[in-house]
Amino acid sequence: MAQAYETRARLCAAHGWGESAVEIVPVTASGDKVLDRPLADIGGKALWTKELDLWLHEGVIDFAVHSLKDVETIRPDWLTIAAILPREDVRDCLVGASSIAALPHGARLGTSAPRRAAQALNLRPDLKIVPFRGNVATRLGKLAVGEADATLLAMAGLNRLDQADAGTPLEADEWLPAPGQGAIAIECRTDDAATRALLATIDHADSRIAVLAERALLAGLGGTCHSAIAVRTVQQSGSWHLLASLFSPDGADRIDGQTAFAALDHGPITALAADLLSRASDTIAMHFSGAAAPL
């Protein structure tokens, strides 16, 4: 809802509208209804989008607001990501300890994200991973009653909820984020030219370049909700650079790579995906299907 309010505020500012010009229509996605199992085991990222996709298809809503990291890599042709808002903090935040190294031996880390679990186990094989799902309040509540010793949350979400002091941010160059983390994506029907034009005014070019590169990597890898993928895209002196790491689920195996690319030129990204898969161990490669359909 915080992301929906931000989107409305940006649209109204861009077009000189009052708040009443944009109606917010709440929906409880399937991903928020089932919290006792990992997302990958109950349908994957589609659980965050299917209700909104249906409403778009039926014309109940004109556009949908998503956390981009929760949107499937390959989307139907009749849908278009019409805008990416300025990207928020991409870092993860560790709640319950000052660093991964500071966690006690055998500590319980609450997360249901394959990337977070594998990345933590790569650094600390002694940690015990406890399944943790739900929104920020739910996960902080589980931590407070002792279901785990620590958990990981996205700084972007904490910032949007004015809870930036909840824990310790992990530097993104050392603890790589999820593809698309921190980005808000706004989807509409591809054939709805009027809505696409209205949304184009709040599209942030650099954020779009970065997150589309990360989604191109996902497509090239054929990653799924079971794949442990971490990625960081940065712009330095006018050049774009993407760093990526793939992990086995238990964190024992890790493969790293990086590439430079020009804005919206995904050729080097696709080549990086192929290189990573060619060097990956069987315990990593088995969780990737290889090149997916072009974005």
Secondary structure as UniProt FT lines:
FT   HELIX           2..15
FT   HELIX           19..21
FT   HELIX           30..33
FT   HELIX           39..41
FT   TURN            42..45
FT   HELIX           46..58
FT   STRAND          63..67
FT   HELIX           68..70
FT   TURN            77..78
FT   STRAND          79..84
FT   STRAND          92..95
FT   TURN            100..102
FT   TURN            105..106
FT   STRAND          108..110
FT   HELIX           114..123
FT   TURN            125..126
FT   STRAND          128..130
FT   HELIX           136..144
FT   TURN            145..146
FT   STRAND          150..154
FT   HELIX           155..160
FT   TURN            161..162
FT   HELIX           164..166
FT   STRAND          168..169
FT   TURN            172..174
FT   TURN            179..182
FT   STRAND          184..189
FT   TURN            190..191
FT   HELIX           193..200
FT   TURN            201..202
FT   HELIX           205..221
FT   TURN            225..226
FT   STRAND          228..236
FT   TURN            237..238
FT   STRAND          239..247
FT   TURN            249..250
FT   STRAND          254..261
FT   TURN            263..264
FT   HELIX           267..279
FT   HELIX           282..285
FT   TURN            286..287
//
